[in-house]
């Protein structure tokens, strides 16, 4: 860069800046700026042509005003004119103004591009660098289109100066990041890779940044860079601090270049060439050896530079995961950092050891530092370091130390920061499940987890313990006894009540022989928590009560009295009210055999991957420390029964058939627009029961997500026999959706949802024939004695003898009118349903 002579100083700019600094108030500053803007505007619009010095001075003032936070709406053309100057200072100010104030959509881009082309072709290295800096700063797509093919030529040209090559490499990197589709290396690839052999260290440093970015997107095209990178790294590592004096930083030769070379090598697998691989291993060993040497300086910059290279080398060793000796040495080196006084080093050491713990070669070496990590979890002041310590304990856990680690994590949970408690809970639950040999220990751990951090125990955690208890007969009695004891605590978390209600409802009979846990004692214990719980938990407890009637007939009268009270059968929540009424009626009219059938024990859950692990992976997010898969435990012989994404449905406890929708859940999806439309199906085919929850689909039609028919190839199989109308109606004792009526011509179905005294019902009319129904009419009515009980809020279709006329109902189509009734007084008689063709 040419030196700036004394005459190039701008006295007017210095005076203006001084005036701004001397302003006593914001108003005075704005007044001075407005005065200067008016003066500059008059100079630019004046008849007298300004010389280059004046343009540069005024453009500098505009730039300073912009940096103070004021808008600038003129002076852009004067800045563009400065680009054609042959003076460095004037051209520099012009490029600076354009880089800061001109956006990529400006109308001046074409003029700017022409000026840049002139400077790139001038072969003046100073002007070329200014032009390249401007391209990189603006980085617009228009500039990428104009110069993406020109800059690689400048980069690899033999007569290009080193300073220009550095600027060209970084400029090309900027364009590749903004418009990768326009930067095509093609024929320049091999020549760009060979810049790693350049004698100028600055060129190599700039080029390796470009090559690393290109290698991540196109590794095969740049794989020849591995051997060159290893060669360059070997020369740097083996050199003394005096060999690279211009690039030695506090006695560390070329630390930035070394880190970039090690990062580039992490884009590729270990070299296949034995000589290259041996040379690389030698470099890594040298770096590890230098880390053990006494520091050559007490300055923090020296240790930072040396440690930066060390951690990149360890990252490369972990990436290769093929050299046991290097992995163990890296682990030992990181272990020394665990007790370092510098917090950042302890954090980085814990983070790197988390990755090392997943390697079969270094896992045992990581485990030797368990006491240090546990101490860090308890004593570290920085919460981020404590979180990394918890991550490392989780990563190093196996069957030999699972109980110790889980106990320490549970102990830490009582005082853990709120920001990491949920993640800690998930990790404890996963480890307890994965390494549980004694399932009584697993039950104790999860119940203790709920006791300590119940607010952070998600549904997946207590679902999982329920699934495992149900699937393992040998732990059911112990689980019932343990949860019974846990419920006796004065302060009991609601999640504990959920687990207790479910387990005692299923297996309370296993501990009923002890007078201290007799059936009535169990019921009273659960019911004492009832008024403190939320609606979903109360619903679960009601299901547990009806289970008690089946398990312990002697409690029937007591439980019926609870269900019969006004707080239950007249509860404002429709879910609780419905359960209380249905369970009371079921216990009153059903025989012992029927009751035992309806309320039989829950079947085992299917084996699936734990949903807790999936939730932890989702919470950690991309780029986080990997977590061990539960499949590993199966290979070790610790396969767990149970699985599952499905949680223990509170309604399923009462009956596998009697499921009712939660008042807060939109199970039918009818909060959105009602499905009004039709889809064609094959002629002559039967409609599918789009409401059935199970059973095979009809072979001749398919159903989309909205419950409509979609076309399907015709079936040659005979049509299945149609169900009787009474059989169809019986389904609605326990279901809200289903087929109301069906014959050879027509199918009528309903989808409904109810909240308190409001309901919504969609009636589906399906044509099963191959011809259209002309003048199709539907009529819905209710008996006169019910008209005083039901009010229709939206008269889309009124039940009170309203008729709907359709011009035609096409073949295999469905129509869907909406009915919105509102119940006023309680209904006493059953609703009669009669359908006739």
Secondary structure, DSSP 8 states (H G I E B T S, - for coil): -----GGG--HHHHHHHHHHHT-SSHHHHHHHHHHHHHHHHHHHHSSS---HHHHHHHHHHHHHHHHTT----S-HHHHHHHTT-SSHHHHHHHHHHHHHH--TT-TTHHHHHHHHHHHHTS--HHHHHHHHHHHHHH--HHHHHHHHHHHHHHHH-TTS-HHHHHHHHHHHHHHHHH-TTT---GGGHHHHHGGGG-S-HHHHHHHHHHHHHHHHH-TTTTTTHHHHHHHHHHHHHTS-TTTTGGGEETTEETHHHHHHHHHHHTTS---SSHHHHHHHHHHHHHHHHHHHS--S--SHHHHHHHHHHHHHHHHHHHHH---HHHHHHHHHHHHHHTT-S-HHHHHHHHHHHHHHTTSTTTHHHHHTTHHHHHHHHHH-S-HHHHHHHHHHHHHH--TTTHHHHHHHHHHHHTT--HHHHHHHHHHHHHHHHHT-SSHHHHHHHHHHHHHHHGGG--HHHHHHHHHHHHH-HHHHHHHHHHHHHHHTSSS--HHHHHHHHHHHHHHGGGSTTSGGG-HHHHHHHHHTTGGGS-HHHHHHHHHHHHHHHHH-GGGHHHHHHHHHSHHHHT-SSHHHHHHHHHHHHHHHHS-HHHHHHHT-----------HHHHHHHHHH-TTS-----THHHHHTT---S---SS---HHHHH-SS-----TT--TT-TTS----------TT-----TT-SSS---TT-EE-TTS-EE------S-------HHHHHHGGGT-SSEEEEE-SSEEEEEEEEEETTEEEEEEEEEE-SSS-EEEEEEEE---GGGTTTEEEEETTS-TTTEEEEEEEE-TT-EEEEEEEEEE-S---S--------
